[in-house]
């Protein structure tokens, strides 16, 4: 299990933009990535909040089926599942914890309660237990982490 | 009546890691009971008080059974039944 979320800056920006756009309603979506153990979020998929609510979010059931079929066909998994809190901190609520059903996903929460500053935090939610993890924002996945430091990288 | 049932990640502990299983039945409930007979524990995660859990979605082919009779929704030979947990939450 990875204990850090490594994510490209443009994907962070896309999530925050989506959250700002739907404010004061909660925004939600997924970043899919290859199902190959790399834990790499790549494909940004904003979803409609079928609840259209400032205190609740839910993917539309038809959209959900389409999303999972598409990911299945592409050999992808939901690496990140994100949603916004528009009046409270970016920490999973009791409802978030109770309804979290993807044990391998990074649950990202963005708070848009402050119009200038946003909070962007990531969690694992497994069997009702919440574990916050650091978020490492990178410009590209390609050049970060090229190997252990005592082995020179190939040139 | 043989149908293919697609199992979500969180429930694969009940199917020995299998992503999909074969089952039989004429309704969604019969299909769930048939799987339960071989993979005990699954039904509890899907059904509560004889109804589908509010935050579990079940589809017969492309149709959400909530709009087609719920657990009594009919299935036919060759259908695909897909189980997907809702992706939902809220700040309260």
gemmi code that builds the backbone of each chain (N, CA, C; Angstrom):
import gemmi

chains = {
    "A": [
        ("UNK", (0.840, -1.200, 0.000), (0.000, 0.000, 0.000), (0.879, 1.255, 0.000)),
        ("UNK", (0.631, 2.176, -0.947), (1.394, 3.408, -1.003), (0.913, 4.346, 0.108)),
        ("UNK", (1.840, 5.010, 0.767), (1.437, 5.885, 1.862), (1.658, 7.353, 1.522)),
        ("UNK", (1.725, 7.618, 0.231), (1.835, 8.998, -0.220), (1.052, 9.088, -1.522)),
        ("UNK", (0.470, 10.244, -1.765), (-0.149, 10.457, -3.073), (0.807, 11.292, -3.907)),
        ("UNK", (1.317, 10.713, -4.999), (2.129, 11.492, -5.946), (1.221, 11.868, -7.095)),
        ("UNK", (1.135, 13.139, -7.366), (0.168, 13.593, -8.353), (0.712, 14.789, -9.111)),
        ("UNK", (0.445, 14.819, -10.416), (0.920, 15.916, -11.270), (0.192, 17.208, -10.934)),
        ("UNK", (0.929, 18.303, -11.042), (0.376, 19.614, -10.710), (-0.856, 19.960, -11.557)),
        ("UNK", (-0.827, 19.606, -12.847), (-1.978, 19.972, -13.696), (-3.246, 19.253, -13.236)),
        ("UNK", (-3.093, 18.054, -12.625), (-4.276, 17.331, -12.138), (-4.802, 17.967, -10.849)),
        ("UNK", (-3.885, 18.435, -10.014), (-4.297, 19.170, -8.806), (-5.072, 20.420, -9.233)),
        ("UNK", (-4.516, 21.142, -10.209), (-5.168, 22.362, -10.691), (-6.556, 22.056, -11.247)),
        ("UNK", (-6.673, 20.942, -11.980), (-7.965, 20.585, -12.590), (-9.007, 20.286, -11.511)),
        ("UNK", (-8.592, 19.603, -10.457), (-9.524, 19.287, -9.358), (-9.973, 20.589, -8.676)),
        ("UNK", (-9.010, 21.455, -8.390), (-9.349, 22.700, -7.691), (-10.270, 23.563, -8.556)),
        ("UNK", (-9.975, 23.636, -9.848), (-10.841, 24.401, -10.756), (-12.272, 23.862, -10.745)),
        ("UNK", (-12.386, 22.538, -10.799), (-13.716, 21.923, -10.789), (-14.451, 22.271, -9.486)),
        ("UNK", (-13.731, 22.181, -8.375), (-14.341, 22.476, -7.069), (-14.794, 23.939, -6.993)),
        ("UNK", (-13.966, 24.844, -7.532), (-14.317, 26.275, -7.526), (-15.539, 26.539, -8.406)),
        ("UNK", (-15.577, 25.850, -9.543), (-16.654, 26.046, -10.514), (-18.007, 25.631, -9.933)),
        ("UNK", (-18.022, 24.516, -9.187), (-19.294, 24.003, -8.659), (-19.666, 24.587, -7.302)),
        ("UNK", (-18.734, 25.289, -6.676), (-19.006, 25.921, -5.391), (-20.263, 26.796, -5.508)),
        ("UNK", (-21.226, 26.791, -4.571), (-21.171, 26.173, -3.237), (-21.626, 24.711, -3.182)),
        ("UNK", (-21.970, 24.108, -4.336), (-22.274, 22.678, -4.295), (-20.966, 21.882, -4.228)),
        ("UNK", (-21.049, 20.664, -3.727), (-19.878, 19.807, -3.697), (-19.589, 19.294, -5.111)),
        ("UNK", (-18.324, 19.296, -5.465), (-17.894, 18.751, -6.758), (-17.253, 17.383, -6.504)),
        ("UNK", (-17.297, 16.496, -7.513), (-16.726, 15.168, -7.311), (-16.198, 14.603, -8.625)),
        ("UNK", (-15.322, 13.648, -8.526), (-14.781, 13.021, -9.729), (-13.711, 12.002, -9.403)),
        ("UNK", (-13.064, 11.538, -10.457), (-12.094, 10.454, -10.350), (-10.866, 10.818, -11.173)),
        ("UNK", (-9.700, 10.380, -10.742), (-8.556, 10.350, -11.654), (-8.168, 8.885, -11.794)),
        ("UNK", (-8.339, 8.405, -13.007), (-8.056, 6.999, -13.276), (-6.574, 6.853, -13.614)),
        ("UNK", (-6.066, 5.662, -13.384), (-4.675, 5.377, -13.733), (-4.562, 3.915, -14.095)),
        ("UNK", (-3.440, 3.535, -14.687), (-3.279, 2.144, -15.129), (-3.330, 1.172, -13.947)),
        ("UNK", (-3.942, 0.019, -14.187), (-4.049, -1.021, -13.167), (-2.802, -1.891, -13.226)),
        ("UNK", (-1.635, -1.274, -12.957), (-0.373, -2.011, -13.090), (0.500, -1.870, -11.852)),
        ("UNK", (-0.105, -1.403, -10.771), (0.650, -1.296, -9.523), (1.459, -0.020, -9.386)),
        ("UNK", (1.407, 0.875, -10.378), (2.222, 2.093, -10.292), (1.560, 3.173, -9.440)),
        ("UNK", (0.257, 3.038, -9.181), (-0.446, 3.993, -8.331), (-0.339, 5.412, -8.901)),
        ("UNK", (-0.495, 5.519, -10.213), (-0.233, 6.779, -10.897), (-1.521, 7.384, -11.454)),
        ("UNK", (-2.004, 8.493, -10.852), (-3.219, 9.124, -11.375), (-2.937, 9.808, -12.711)),
        ("UNK", (-3.726, 9.513, -13.748), (-3.427, 10.077, -15.071), (-4.605, 10.724, -15.764)),
        ("UNK", (-5.767, 10.072, -15.750), (-6.876, 10.561, -16.576), (-7.933, 11.230, -15.697)),
        ("UNK", (-8.071, 12.544, -15.876), (-8.991, 13.354, -15.075), (-10.424, 13.185, -15.587)),
        ("UNK", (-11.315, 12.740, -14.703), (-12.704, 12.519, -15.107), (-13.640, 13.225, -14.118)),
        ("UNK", (-14.003, 14.492, -14.415), (-14.949, 15.175, -13.529), (-16.311, 14.505, -13.654)),
        ("UNK", (-16.998, 14.304, -12.532), (-18.309, 13.664, -12.556), (-19.360, 14.672, -12.111)),
        ("UNK", (-20.579, 14.390, -12.552), (-21.699, 15.217, -12.135), (-22.094, 14.821, -10.708)),
        ("UNK", (-22.310, 15.793, -9.853), (-22.864, 15.492, -8.528), (-24.373, 15.383, -8.671)),
        ("UNK", (-24.880, 14.141, -8.702), (-26.308, 13.931, -8.934), (-27.146, 14.517, -7.804)),
        ("UNK", (-26.519, 14.713, -6.628), (-27.256, 15.278, -5.493), (-27.340, 16.804, -5.596)),
        ("UNK", (-26.475, 17.427, -6.411), (-26.417, 18.893, -6.533), (-26.660, 19.575, -5.198)),
        ("UNK", (-25.779, 19.272, -4.264), (-25.998, 19.728, -2.894), (-24.722, 20.323, -2.325)),
        ("UNK", (-24.849, 21.309, -1.445), (-23.656, 21.852, -0.783), (-23.136, 20.954, 0.337)),
        ("UNK", (-23.901, 19.897, 0.698), (-23.475, 19.043, 1.807), (-23.432, 17.556, 1.453)),
        ("UNK", (-23.672, 17.218, 0.187), (-23.679, 15.806, -0.192), (-23.247, 15.659, -1.640)),
        ("UNK", (-22.584, 14.535, -1.933), (-22.301, 14.246, -3.340), (-22.580, 12.787, -3.619)),
        ("UNK", (-22.968, 12.514, -4.836), (-23.155, 11.132, -5.271), (-23.043, 11.089, -6.786)),
        ("UNK", (-22.243, 10.137, -7.305), (-22.180, 9.978, -8.754), (-23.542, 9.472, -9.220)),
        ("UNK", (-24.004, 9.960, -10.352), (-25.222, 9.451, -10.969), (-25.022, 7.968, -11.282)),
        ("UNK", (-26.047, 7.142, -11.064), (-25.842, 5.694, -11.179), (-25.527, 5.261, -12.610)),
        ("UNK", (-26.123, 5.920, -13.589), (-25.815, 5.604, -14.990), (-24.388, 6.001, -15.353)),
        ("UNK", (-23.968, 7.179, -14.878), (-22.604, 7.642, -15.125), (-21.585, 6.716, -14.470)),
        ("UNK", (-21.972, 6.217, -13.278), (-21.083, 5.319, -12.530), (-20.806, 4.037, -13.318)),
        ("UNK", (-21.869, 3.469, -13.873), (-21.717, 2.239, -14.665), (-20.837, 2.487, -15.880)),
        ("UNK", (-21.087, 3.609, -16.552), (-20.315, 3.964, -17.738), (-18.835, 4.137, -17.367)),
        ("UNK", (-18.596, 4.835, -16.272), (-17.223, 5.081, -15.806), (-16.477, 3.773, -15.534)),
        ("UNK", (-17.117, 2.863, -14.797), (-16.427, 1.622, -14.444), (-16.228, 0.712, -15.652)),
        ("UNK", (-17.182, 0.733, -16.591), (-17.003, -0.060, -17.825), (-15.831, 0.471, -18.629)),
        ("UNK", (-15.755, 1.805, -18.700), (-14.682, 2.448, -19.455), (-13.320, 2.126, -18.825)),
        ("UNK", (-13.251, 2.236, -17.492), (-11.984, 1.948, -16.817), (-11.598, 0.480, -17.015)),
        ("UNK", (-12.596, -0.387, -16.953), (-12.354, -1.813, -17.151), (-11.774, -2.081, -18.536)),
        ("UNK", (-12.378, -1.445, -19.545), (-11.936, -1.632, -20.929), (-10.518, -1.102, -21.129)),
        ("UNK", (-10.139, -0.052, -20.356), (-8.810, 0.555, -20.480), (-7.790, -0.030, -19.516)),
        ("UNK", (-8.174, -1.069, -18.750), (-7.304, -1.583, -17.681), (-6.894, -0.477, -16.716)),
        ("UNK", (-7.875, 0.287, -16.283), (-7.603, 1.367, -15.338), (-8.327, 1.094, -14.019)),
        ("UNK", (-7.853, 1.781, -12.987), (-8.545, 1.762, -11.695), (-8.749, 3.218, -11.238)),
        ("UNK", (-9.679, 3.430, -10.312), (-9.827, 4.793, -9.776), (-8.724, 5.059, -8.762)),
        ("UNK", (-7.615, 5.650, -9.212), (-6.478, 5.881, -8.312), (-6.842, 6.961, -7.295)),
        ("UNK", (-7.531, 7.999, -7.789), (-7.980, 9.079, -6.911), (-9.492, 9.222, -7.031)),
        ("UNK", (-10.170, 9.347, -5.893), (-11.583, 9.736, -5.882), (-11.631, 11.051, -5.108)),
        ("UNK", (-12.073, 12.114, -5.769), (-12.037, 13.415, -5.088), (-13.430, 13.987, -4.897)),
        ("UNK", (-13.567, 14.805, -3.871), (-14.755, 15.647, -3.745), (-14.412, 16.864, -2.920)),
        ("UNK", (-15.297, 17.858, -2.972), (-15.020, 19.091, -2.251), (-15.938, 19.234, -1.054)),
        ("UNK", (-15.420, 19.916, -0.044), (-16.256, 20.426, 1.042), (-16.265, 21.942, 0.867)),
        ("UNK", (-17.460, 22.512, 0.865), (-17.526, 23.921, 0.472), (-17.654, 24.869, 1.660)),
        ("UNK", (-17.900, 24.311, 2.850), (-18.018, 25.175, 4.025), (-17.240, 24.642, 5.221)),
        ("UNK", (-16.600, 23.474, 5.037), (-15.882, 22.861, 6.159), (-14.486, 22.459, 5.700)),
        ("UNK", (-13.678, 21.952, 6.636), (-12.297, 21.618, 6.296), (-12.230, 20.376, 5.393)),
        ("UNK", (-11.066, 20.194, 4.792), (-10.862, 19.077, 3.861), (-10.503, 17.830, 4.646)),
        ("UNK", (-11.451, 17.379, 5.434), (-11.261, 16.169, 6.242), (-12.513, 15.312, 6.084)),
        ("UNK", (-12.358, 13.984, 5.935), (-13.533, 13.141, 5.687), (-14.565, 13.226, 6.822)),
        ("UNK", (-15.807, 13.463, 6.451), (-16.885, 13.501, 7.434), (-17.268, 12.077, 7.799)),
        ("UNK", (-18.128, 11.953, 8.799), (-18.608, 10.633, 9.180), (-19.304, 9.942, 7.992)),
        ("UNK", (-20.053, 10.728, 7.225), (-20.724, 10.176, 6.032), (-19.694, 9.705, 5.009)),
        ("UNK", (-18.657, 10.516, 4.787), (-17.605, 10.132, 3.831), (-16.997, 8.789, 4.204)),
        ("UNK", (-16.747, 8.614, 5.495), (-16.088, 7.402, 5.970), (-17.021, 6.202, 5.825)),
        ("UNK", (-18.267, 6.413, 6.196), (-19.239, 5.324, 6.151), (-19.458, 4.834, 4.716)),
        ("UNK", (-19.424, 5.769, 3.772), (-19.762, 5.401, 2.395), (-18.546, 5.074, 1.524)),
        ("UNK", (-17.347, 5.214, 2.069), (-16.150, 4.953, 1.262), (-16.036, 3.462, 0.982)),
        ("UNK", (-16.033, 3.092, -0.295), (-16.030, 1.661, -0.629), (-14.978, 1.283, -1.660)),
        ("UNK", (-13.931, 2.110, -1.767), (-12.810, 1.761, -2.648), (-11.535, 1.721, -1.812)),
        ("UNK", (-11.202, 0.536, -1.263), (-10.094, 0.460, -0.302), (-8.720, 0.800, -0.873)),
        ("UNK", (-8.579, 0.782, -2.215), (-7.259, 1.067, -2.784), (-7.143, 2.479, -3.342)),
        ("UNK", (-8.211, 3.264, -3.224), (-8.181, 4.619, -3.779), (-7.591, 5.616, -2.783)),
        ("UNK", (-7.004, 6.677, -3.342), (-6.658, 7.840, -2.532), (-7.902, 8.726, -2.523)),
        ("UNK", (-8.453, 8.964, -1.354), (-9.604, 9.862, -1.257), (-9.088, 11.279, -1.056)),
        ("UNK", (-9.256, 12.105, -2.093), (-8.789, 13.486, -2.032), (-9.942, 14.393, -1.649)),
        ("UNK", (-9.696, 15.262, -0.680), (-10.687, 16.271, -0.300), (-10.115, 17.653, -0.536)),
        ("UNK", (-10.942, 18.495, -1.142), (-10.564, 19.879, -1.374), (-11.566, 20.740, -0.629)),
        ("UNK", (-11.071, 21.716, 0.110), (-12.006, 22.651, 0.727), (-11.950, 23.981, -0.011)),
        ("UNK", (-13.151, 24.473, -0.338), (-13.252, 25.767, -1.035), (-13.909, 26.805, -0.129)),
        ("UNK", (-13.880, 26.548, 1.187), (-14.572, 27.505, 2.085), (-13.913, 28.871, 2.050)),
        ("UNK", (-12.599, 28.910, 1.797), (-11.901, 30.186, 1.658), (-11.792, 30.518, 0.164)),
        ("UNK", (-12.282, 31.690, -0.244), (-12.263, 32.007, -1.683), (-10.854, 32.195, -2.253)),
        ("UNK", (-9.875, 32.461, -1.400), (-8.510, 32.709, -1.892), (-7.641, 31.455, -1.811)),
        ("UNK", (-7.680, 30.803, -0.656), (-6.802, 29.666, -0.410), (-7.613, 28.385, -0.444)),
        ("UNK", (-7.051, 27.340, -1.036), (-7.751, 26.063, -0.959), (-6.945, 25.091, -0.098)),
        ("UNK", (-7.625, 24.095, 0.429), (-6.963, 22.998, 1.130), (-7.069, 21.784, 0.225)),
        ("UNK", (-5.996, 21.015, 0.091), (-5.975, 19.827, -0.765), (-5.308, 18.716, 0.036)),
        ("UNK", (-6.073, 17.735, 0.483), (-5.530, 16.693, 1.360), (-5.972, 15.312, 0.892)),
        ("UNK", (-5.218, 14.308, 1.254), (-5.486, 12.957, 0.754), (-5.514, 11.940, 1.892)),
        ("UNK", (-6.389, 10.945, 1.725), (-6.618, 9.951, 2.782), (-6.797, 8.566, 2.189)),
        ("UNK", (-6.517, 7.574, 3.018), (-6.982, 6.218, 2.771), (-8.149, 6.000, 3.708)),
        ("UNK", (-9.202, 5.408, 3.203), (-10.339, 5.097, 4.071), (-10.641, 3.611, 3.893)),
        ("UNK", (-10.286, 2.818, 4.888), (-10.446, 1.365, 4.799), (-11.164, 0.865, 6.049)),
        ("UNK", (-12.286, 0.189, 5.835), (-13.058, -0.383, 6.954), (-13.326, 0.639, 8.052)),
        ("UNK", (-13.667, 1.840, 7.664), (-14.028, 2.848, 8.659), (-12.849, 3.569, 9.289)),
        ("UNK", (-11.619, 3.205, 8.899), (-10.446, 3.868, 9.467), (-9.867, 4.865, 8.463)),
        ("UNK", (-9.639, 6.088, 8.923), (-9.103, 7.153, 8.068), (-7.627, 7.342, 8.361)),
        ("UNK", (-6.797, 7.318, 7.317), (-5.374, 7.609, 7.478), (-4.999, 8.712, 6.509)),
        ("UNK", (-4.581, 9.854, 7.048), (-4.132, 10.916, 6.144), (-2.754, 10.560, 5.617)),
        ("UNK", (-2.473, 10.961, 4.388), (-1.170, 10.683, 3.782), (-0.642, 11.963, 3.154)),
        ("UNK", (0.681, 12.094, 3.056), (1.223, 13.299, 2.422), (0.893, 13.337, 0.936)),
        ("UNK", (0.820, 14.554, 0.404), (0.594, 14.738, -1.031), (1.872, 15.308, -1.621)),
        ("UNK", (2.426, 14.605, -2.602), (3.629, 15.077, -3.266), (3.243, 15.521, -4.675)),
        ("UNK", (3.335, 16.834, -4.905), (2.942, 17.353, -6.211), (4.177, 17.412, -7.100)),
        ("UNK", (4.085, 16.793, -8.290), (5.237, 16.753, -9.196), (4.853, 17.368, -10.540)),
        ("UNK", (5.854, 17.842, -11.270), (5.570, 18.426, -12.582), (5.320, 17.325, -13.601)),
        ("UNK", (6.020, 16.195, -13.421), (5.914, 15.086, -14.353), (6.232, 13.814, -13.588)),
        ("UNK", (5.652, 12.681, -13.997), (5.988, 11.419, -13.335), (7.284, 10.847, -13.878)),
        ("UNK", (7.748, 11.380, -15.019), (8.846, 10.749, -15.733), (10.190, 10.884, -15.045)),
        ("UNK", (10.463, 12.064, -14.499), (11.824, 12.296, -14.021), (11.940, 12.204, -12.508)),
        ("UNK", (10.794, 12.174, -11.848), (10.854, 12.010, -10.405), (11.150, 10.547, -10.113)),
        ("UNK", (11.947, 10.309, -9.100), (12.186, 8.950, -8.645), (12.725, 8.025, -9.740)),
        ("UNK", (13.950, 8.283, -10.166), (14.533, 7.479, -11.239), (15.301, 6.291, -10.699)),
        ("UNK", (15.329, 6.124, -9.404), (16.005, 4.955, -8.850), (16.647, 5.307, -7.527)),
        ("UNK", (17.258, 4.322, -6.925), (17.840, 4.562, -5.617), (19.079, 5.447, -5.775)),
        ("UNK", (19.377, 6.251, -4.753), (20.414, 7.282, -4.877), (21.828, 6.725, -5.004)),
        ("UNK", (22.043, 5.505, -4.521), (23.406, 4.991, -4.616), (23.685, 4.298, -5.954)),
        ("UNK", (22.682, 4.280, -6.830), (22.901, 3.746, -8.171), (22.776, 4.914, -9.156)),
        ("UNK", (23.861, 5.265, -9.864), (23.760, 6.403, -10.792), (22.715, 6.126, -11.868)),
        ("UNK", (21.918, 7.136, -12.196), (20.928, 6.977, -13.254), (21.646, 6.857, -14.592)),
        ("UNK", (21.086, 6.041, -15.483), (21.659, 5.914, -16.824), (21.534, 7.238, -17.560)),
        ("UNK", (22.534, 7.551, -18.382), (22.459, 8.806, -19.137), (22.262, 8.528, -20.607)),
    ],
    "B": [
        ("UNK", (-30.764, -20.779, -15.739), (-30.432, -19.475, -16.318), (-29.046, -19.031, -15.851)),
        ("UNK", (-28.094, -18.984, -16.735), (-26.748, -18.600, -16.328), (-26.493, -17.132, -16.652)),
        ("UNK", (-26.030, -16.403, -15.652), (-25.667, -15.011, -15.873), (-24.253, -14.791, -15.340)),
        ("UNK", (-23.627, -13.738, -15.825), (-22.302, -13.373, -15.343), (-22.466, -12.206, -14.382)),
        ("UNK", (-21.872, -12.328, -13.211), (-22.000, -11.271, -12.217), (-20.638, -10.624, -11.997)),
        ("UNK", (-20.582, -9.324, -12.218), (-19.340, -8.597, -12.054), (-19.253, -8.078, -10.610)),
        ("UNK", (-18.143, -8.413, -9.946), (-17.976, -8.161, -8.511), (-17.027, -6.973, -8.299)),
        ("UNK", (-17.406, -5.983, -7.499), (-16.503, -4.846, -7.278), (-15.344, -5.214, -6.349)),
        ("UNK", (-14.261, -4.445, -6.446), (-13.038, -4.710, -5.669), (-13.335, -5.022, -4.203)),
        ("UNK", (-14.162, -4.191, -3.577), (-14.361, -4.314, -2.130), (-15.051, -5.619, -1.734)),
        ("UNK", (-15.735, -6.266, -2.678), (-16.441, -7.506, -2.345), (-15.700, -8.755, -2.823)),
        ("UNK", (-14.534, -8.546, -3.433), (-13.819, -9.707, -3.980), (-13.227, -10.591, -2.901)),
        ("UNK", (-13.137, -10.078, -1.669), (-12.703, -10.938, -0.565), (-13.704, -12.078, -0.374)),
        ("UNK", (-14.944, -11.846, -0.827), (-15.971, -12.877, -0.683), (-15.971, -13.868, -1.855)),
        ("UNK", (-15.228, -13.563, -2.911), (-15.241, -14.449, -4.076), (-13.842, -14.979, -4.386)),
        ("UNK", (-13.004, -15.019, -3.378), (-11.641, -15.510, -3.576), (-10.868, -14.678, -4.582)),
        ("UNK", (-11.169, -13.375, -4.651), (-10.449, -12.483, -5.546), (-11.010, -12.427, -6.961)),
        ("UNK", (-12.020, -13.240, -7.250), (-12.571, -13.265, -8.612), (-13.302, -11.970, -8.953)),
        ("UNK", (-13.041, -11.458, -10.167), (-13.684, -10.233, -10.637), (-15.099, -10.491, -11.116)),
        ("UNK", (-15.351, -11.715, -11.553), (-16.712, -12.030, -11.958), (-16.985, -13.502, -11.690)),
        ("UNK", (-18.236, -13.797, -11.411), (-18.634, -15.178, -11.137), (-19.871, -15.518, -11.965)),
        ("UNK", (-20.054, -16.791, -12.217), (-21.260, -17.254, -12.900), (-22.306, -17.563, -11.843)),
        ("UNK", (-23.554, -17.294, -12.163), (-24.612, -17.604, -11.207), (-25.883, -17.902, -11.979)),
        ("UNK", (-26.893, -18.399, -11.250), (-28.159, -18.641, -11.925), (-29.300, -18.094, -11.080)),
        ("UNK", (-30.429, -17.872, -11.750), (-31.588, -17.314, -11.075), (-32.452, -16.560, -12.068)),
        ("UNK", (-33.718, -16.387, -11.693), (-34.636, -15.688, -12.598), (-34.818, -14.225, -12.205)),
        ("UNK", (-34.400, -13.905, -10.953), (-34.461, -12.520, -10.500), (-33.123, -12.151, -9.872)),
        ("UNK", (-32.940, -10.863, -9.622), (-31.702, -10.401, -8.987), (-31.526, -11.077, -7.630)),
        ("UNK", (-32.604, -11.190, -6.865), (-32.511, -11.831, -5.547), (-32.072, -13.294, -5.661)),
        ("UNK", (-32.642, -14.012, -6.640), (-32.245, -15.414, -6.819), (-30.768, -15.527, -7.201)),
        ("UNK", (-30.318, -14.590, -8.002), (-28.903, -14.590, -8.388), (-28.029, -14.354, -7.160)),
        ("UNK", (-28.419, -13.381, -6.330), (-27.650, -13.092, -5.115), (-27.659, -14.302, -4.179)),
        ("UNK", (-28.804, -14.937, -4.020), (-28.894, -16.124, -3.156), (-28.015, -17.254, -3.684)),
        ("UNK", (-27.984, -17.394, -4.998), (-27.170, -18.442, -5.605), (-25.685, -18.197, -5.338)),
        ("UNK", (-25.253, -16.928, -5.436), (-23.845, -16.622, -5.149), (-23.570, -16.837, -3.666)),
        ("UNK", (-24.515, -16.396, -2.835), (-24.356, -16.526, -1.379), (-24.134, -17.992, -0.970)),
        ("UNK", (-24.802, -18.914, -1.690), (-24.668, -20.334, -1.363), (-23.224, -20.803, -1.509)),
        ("UNK", (-22.484, -20.155, -2.429), (-21.079, -20.547, -2.636), (-20.097, -19.581, -1.985)),
        ("UNK", (-20.507, -18.327, -1.855), (-19.610, -17.297, -1.311), (-20.316, -16.584, -0.166)),
        ("UNK", (-20.280, -17.212, 0.965), (-21.025, -16.716, 2.114), (-20.542, -15.319, 2.539)),
        ("UNK", (-21.487, -14.465, 2.885), (-21.129, -13.131, 3.366), (-21.460, -12.035, 2.381)),
        ("UNK", (-21.598, -12.422, 1.115), (-21.840, -11.415, 0.085), (-23.227, -10.770, 0.227)),
        ("UNK", (-24.203, -11.585, 0.539), (-25.578, -11.075, 0.566), (-25.758, -9.962, 1.598)),
        ("UNK", (-25.098, -10.162, 2.750), (-25.170, -9.165, 3.817), (-24.699, -7.790, 3.372)),
        ("UNK", (-23.782, -7.782, 2.406), (-23.221, -6.513, 1.937), (-24.123, -5.841, 0.922)),
        ("UNK", (-25.099, -6.593, 0.416), (-25.935, -6.066, -0.664), (-27.377, -5.822, -0.242)),
        ("UNK", (-27.861, -6.654, 0.674), (-29.282, -6.633, 0.997), (-29.479, -6.339, 2.473)),
        ("UNK", (-30.431, -5.468, 2.765), (-30.759, -5.156, 4.144), (-32.274, -5.045, 4.239)),
        ("UNK", (-32.879, -5.734, 5.191), (-34.334, -5.740, 5.369), (-35.049, -6.047, 4.044)),
        ("UNK", (-34.556, -7.051, 3.353), (-35.151, -7.499, 2.081), (-35.123, -6.456, 0.971)),
        ("UNK", (-34.273, -5.443, 1.154), (-34.136, -4.439, 0.098), (-32.659, -4.273, -0.240)),
        ("UNK", (-32.446, -3.760, -1.428), (-31.083, -3.456, -1.822), (-30.576, -2.292, -0.954)),
        ("UNK", (-29.331, -2.393, -0.491), (-28.722, -1.287, 0.244), (-28.820, 0.001, -0.564)),
        ("UNK", (-29.082, 1.096, 0.118), (-29.203, 2.385, -0.562), (-27.920, 2.739, -1.344)),
        ("UNK", (-26.755, 2.361, -0.807), (-25.525, 2.793, -1.449), (-24.794, 1.675, -2.188)),
        ("UNK", (-25.590, 0.706, -2.659), (-25.064, -0.299, -3.579), (-25.919, -0.244, -4.835)),
        ("UNK", (-25.273, -0.166, -5.981), (-26.013, -0.173, -7.243), (-25.865, -1.532, -7.902)),
        ("UNK", (-26.995, -2.052, -8.396), (-26.971, -3.303, -9.148), (-27.612, -3.032, -10.505)),
        ("UNK", (-26.941, -3.482, -11.539), (-27.434, -3.276, -12.899), (-27.641, -4.627, -13.580)),
        ("UNK", (-28.746, -4.745, -14.322), (-28.894, -5.877, -15.221), (-28.610, -5.309, -16.609)),
        ("UNK", (-27.536, -5.791, -17.194), (-27.000, -5.190, -18.419), (-26.789, -3.699, -18.166)),
        ("UNK", (-27.526, -2.800, -18.837), (-27.282, -1.372, -18.645), (-28.263, -0.714, -17.686)),
        ("UNK", (-29.188, -1.497, -17.140), (-30.257, -0.874, -16.367), (-30.070, -1.022, -14.855)),
        ("UNK", (-30.151, 0.104, -14.160), (-30.123, 0.125, -12.701), (-31.408, -0.541, -12.212)),
        ("UNK", (-31.279, -1.618, -11.429), (-32.477, -2.379, -11.050), (-33.407, -1.581, -10.134)),
        ("UNK", (-32.875, -0.494, -9.574), (-33.729, 0.341, -8.715), (-34.943, 0.850, -9.503)),
        ("UNK", (-34.765, 0.988, -10.809), (-35.861, 1.470, -11.658), (-36.537, 0.318, -12.387)),
        ("UNK", (-36.261, -0.916, -11.977), (-36.811, -2.062, -12.712), (-37.248, -3.174, -11.773)),
        ("UNK", (-37.722, -2.785, -10.584), (-38.258, -3.797, -9.681), (-37.339, -4.190, -8.539)),
        ("UNK", (-36.190, -3.537, -8.442), (-35.282, -3.816, -7.331), (-34.820, -5.263, -7.338)),
        ("UNK", (-34.883, -5.921, -6.182), (-34.408, -7.303, -6.072), (-35.251, -8.261, -6.900)),
        ("UNK", (-36.474, -7.833, -7.243), (-37.346, -8.683, -8.066), (-37.113, -8.489, -9.563)),
        ("UNK", (-36.206, -7.607, -9.929), (-35.937, -7.377, -11.347), (-35.555, -8.689, -12.020)),
        ("UNK", (-36.080, -8.908, -13.202), (-35.852, -10.178, -13.887), (-34.505, -10.223, -14.588)),
        ("UNK", (-33.917, -11.398, -14.582), (-32.702, -11.611, -15.367), (-32.926, -12.784, -16.314)),
        ("UNK", (-32.260, -12.719, -17.458), (-32.397, -13.782, -18.451), (-31.032, -14.385, -18.744)),
        ("UNK", (-31.093, -15.580, -19.290), (-29.888, -16.293, -19.676), (-28.963, -15.376, -20.473)),
        ("UNK", (-27.707, -15.328, -20.089), (-26.740, -14.534, -20.845), (-26.608, -13.088, -20.399)),
        ("UNK", (-27.475, -12.662, -19.477), (-27.384, -11.284, -18.980), (-26.110, -11.083, -18.159)),
        ("UNK", (-25.717, -9.819, -18.048), (-24.630, -9.457, -17.156), (-25.202, -8.656, -16.000)),
        ("UNK", (-24.917, -9.110, -14.790), (-25.320, -8.365, -13.598), (-24.072, -7.697, -13.040)),
        ("UNK", (-24.136, -6.374, -12.885), (-22.977, -5.635, -12.390), (-23.296, -5.034, -11.022)),
        ("UNK", (-22.431, -5.283, -10.067), (-22.594, -4.714, -8.732), (-21.554, -3.603, -8.571)),
        ("UNK", (-22.004, -2.407, -8.225), (-21.069, -1.295, -8.012), (-21.461, -0.517, -6.763)),
        ("UNK", (-20.546, -0.373, -5.815), (-20.852, 0.486, -4.674), (-21.014, 1.928, -5.149)),
        ("UNK", (-21.942, 2.645, -4.549), (-22.101, 4.057, -4.887), (-20.827, 4.797, -4.521)),
        ("UNK", (-20.530, 5.841, -5.294), (-19.455, 6.746, -4.893), (-20.154, 7.988, -4.377)),
        ("UNK", (-20.155, 8.140, -3.076), (-20.945, 9.180, -2.437), (-20.354, 9.562, -1.104)),
        ("UNK", (-20.802, 10.695, -0.601), (-20.352, 11.173, 0.704), (-20.959, 12.526, 0.955)),
        ("UNK", (-20.466, 13.186, 1.981), (-21.021, 14.498, 2.247), (-20.365, 15.100, 3.457)),
        ("UNK", (-20.489, 16.401, 3.571), (-19.751, 17.082, 4.619), (-20.464, 17.009, 5.966)),
        ("UNK", (-21.653, 16.421, 5.978), (-22.357, 16.289, 7.267), (-22.370, 14.870, 7.749)),
    ],
}
model = gemmi.Model(1)
for chain_id, residues in chains.items():
    chain = gemmi.Chain(chain_id)
    for i, (resn, *xyz) in enumerate(residues, 1):
        res = gemmi.Residue()
        res.name, res.seqid = resn, gemmi.SeqId(i, " ")
        for name, pos in zip(("N", "CA", "C"), xyz):
            atom = gemmi.Atom()
            atom.name, atom.element = name, gemmi.Element(name[0])
            atom.pos, atom.b_iso = gemmi.Position(*pos), 0.0
            res.add_atom(atom)
        chain.add_residue(res)
    model.add_chain(chain)
structure = gemmi.Structure()
structure.add_model(model)
structure.setup_entities()
